[in-house]
Amino acid sequence: MSSNFPQRFKFAAKLSSIHLLISLTIACLMAALVFFVWYKYPYTHMLGGLELFFLVCSIDVICGPLMTLILANPKKSKRETVLDFSVIAVIQIAALIYGMHTVYVARPVYYAFDVDRFTTVTVAELAELAKPEDMAKAPKELQSLPKLGVKPIALYWDANNVDPEKTLITMIARPEHWRVYNQAEETAKVRKTMQSVAQLYTLPTNQDKKAVIDKAVAKTGISADKLYFLPFTCDRDVDWSALLNEQGEIVGYVHADGFGQ
């Protein structure tokens, strides 16, 4: 073993530790953006698809500092050191951008009350089900998709002029049916359809969900006799429910099937 190995290793370990701390900080910031802005609860659980984000972050956090540990050497020239770290930085940044972009283009953007449920649409669904020119049919305020968070919208259509092959889930993916959200109008519709949360416990598919529902109810801070629910769905998962107050406003979510089918 070379006599200068302990010195080189000490030097490399110090830089690698600093690199690890920086990588962890960036990963935590990106995770905060994903889980507290783009995919706030319950979308993280409903939509899934975040495995790539975890994989990219894990590789970034591990491989970047590891490459620093291998390449760092106090005997290298300043030019060589800068080149080494530049290559590592480019690789890490490229991987992180790829992972974040993948999560970004699949993010949920709008949710709406739809006859007997709330349903959500994602950027990926719109790309698949709506043509680019369809966005021009939406109100001007809704043509630019939200970049931060999920926004409520209203849906409108002529019941006598609806394609029967289109499901309620995909209705929200048709911009011609979008309307600017009016809270008074939408909560009035919700109140006509919402059901007592007591009924959520009795649905056949929720026989083993009592503890889950109890926890979600307690989290709202509202007594169960003043809580209501409606199914809360997306293209990938219809087994969630939104908890509502007496005014028809969403105050919580629970992983319990609101349809009972």
N, C-alpha and C positions, 0 to 999 in steps of 0.2 A: 504494500500500500504506500502511495506517495506520502512523503513527509509533510507536504502542505495540505493534505486532505482535511484534517481537522479545521484548519483555518478557512479553507474553501467552503466546507460544509456549514460552518458557523455563519459565514457571510451569506451563503445561499439560503439557509434556513431563516435568517432574519428577513431577507427580501421576500421569501415565500410566505412568511407569516403576515407581512404587510399586505402582500398581494391577496392572500386569503381573506383578510379583514375587509379589503376594498371590494372583493368579489361578493362576499356575504352581504355587505351593505347594499350593493347594487341589486342583488337578488331579492333582498327583503323589500326594497323600494318597488321593484317590479311586481312582486307578489302582492304588495299593498294595492297597487293600481289594479291588478287583475281581480283580487278577491273583495275589495272594498269599493270599487268603482264600476268596472266592466261586468263583473259576475257577482254582484252582491247576493247574499242569501235571499231566496233559495236557488238561484240560477246555477251556482257552482255544482249543486247536487243534481239539479234537473237536467242540465245540458251536458255535463261531463265534458269529454274532449280536451281536458286540461293535462292529460298525461304527457303530451309533447312539451308543454311548458315546464313541468316538473323535471322531465328528462334533460331538457336543454339547460335549465338552471343548475341541475346537479352536475352535469358534465362541465359547465362553465366554472362552477365553484371548486371542483376537484382538479380538473385538468390544467386550468390556468396556473394556479399556484404550484402544481406538480412540475409543469414545464419550467417554471421559474427556478424551482429547486434543482432541476437537472442542468439548466443552462447557465445559471448565474455563477460567475467566477471573478474574483477580485483582480486576476491577472489579465483579464480581457481588456482591450482598449475601450475607450468611451464610445467610439463608433460601433464596435462590435456589440457592446452592451445595449446601446440604443436600438440597434437593428434587431437584436433578440427580443427585446421587450415590445418593439413595434409589431413584430410578427405575431407574438402571443396576443397582444391587444386586438389586432385585426381579426384573428381567429375567434376570440371570445366575443367581440362586438358583433361580428357577422352571425354567429350562432344565436346570440341573444336577440338580435333584430329579427332573425327568421322565426324564432319561437314566439316572440311577442306579436309579430305580424300575423302568424297563424291563429293565435288566440283572438286578436283584434278583429279579423275578418269573419270570425264565427260568433261574435258577441251578440247578445240580445239587445234590441234597440227600442221596440215598442211593445206595450201590452194593452189589451182592451177587453171590456166586457162584451161578451158575444152570446146573446140569447139566454144561456143558462150557465155560463162559465166565464172565467177570465182566460185569455189565451195570449201567448207571447210569440213574437216573430224575431228571427235573427237575421243578421246580414247575409249569412250563408243561404238561408231559405229564400230571401228576396232575390239573391243572385240566381237561384235555381228556378224559382217559380214566376218571377216578374221580369219582364223585358225592360231594358234600359229606358225605352220610351214610355213605359207605364208610369214611371215616377213623375212624369209631367202631368199626370192625371190627378195626383194628390194635391191638396192645398199647398200653397207656396211655402207656408211655415213648416210643412212636414217633408218637403222634398229633400232637404239635407238631413241625413240620418244623424241622430245624437252620437257624439264622440265620447261623451262621459255619462255613463249611467243609462237606465232604461226609463223611457218617458211614457205616460199614459196617452192614448188617443181614443177617439170614438169611432165606431163603425156604422156605416149606413148603407143600405141597399134596398132596392125594390124587390119585395118578396116574390113578385110575379115575373121578375126578369133576372133570376139567378140560375146559373148553370147547375143543374142537379148533380153533376159529377164532381163539383167542387165541395169539399168538406168544410166544416166550420173551422177546422184547424188551418186550412189554407186560405180562408176568406181574409184573414188579416194580412196575408202575403199579397193581396191585390190592392195596390195603392189607390185605385179608383173608388174604393169603399172607405178610405180614410177621411176622418173629419177631425178638426181641432177639438181637443178635449174641453168639455164644459162640465165642471164638477157637479153642479146642481142637477143638470139633466142626467148625467151618467149615474149618480148615486140614487136618483129617483128610480131609474130602471133596475138598479141592483136591488133596492129594497123590495121590489115587487117579486123578486125571484129567490132571494137569499133564504136560507133555512136555519132553524135553530141549531146551534152546535150540539145540542143533546141528540139530534138525529144522526150526527156524524158517528157517534159511538155505536149506534145500532145497525149501521150498514154491514152487510155480510162480510165484506172484504176487510173490515176494520176490527174484527173480533179480538185480534191480538195486538191492537194499537192503543189500548186504553192509556197506558203509561205515556206513550208518545204524545197523544192528544192532551192529556192532563198537563204535561210539561209545557206544550205550546200555549195552552190556555193560560196557565199561570204566568207565562212570560209576557202576555199582553197587559197584565195588571187589571183586567176587567173580569168581573164575575161571570161564570159560565152562563147564567140565566140571561145575560145581556149581550151574549156573543152569538154570531151567526157565521155561516160559511157558504162558500161556493167552490166548485172545482177550479183549480188553477193549473192550466195545462200548457204544454209546448209540444212541438213536433215529436220530440223524443220521449216524453214522459207525461202521462195523464194521471199519475197517482198522487198528486198533491192537491191541497185545498188552501184557499185563502180564508183567514179568519177576519170577520167584519164586525164593526161596532153597530150600534143601532142606527147610525146615520148612513150606513152602507159603505163606510170607508175601510180600506184594508189596514188592519192593525197587527197582523202576524200571518205566519204560514205554518203548515203542518204536513208532514209526509204521511198523509192518509187519503185514501181514494174517496173523492166526493161524489162519485157516481154510484158506487156500491155494486158494480157489475163484475 
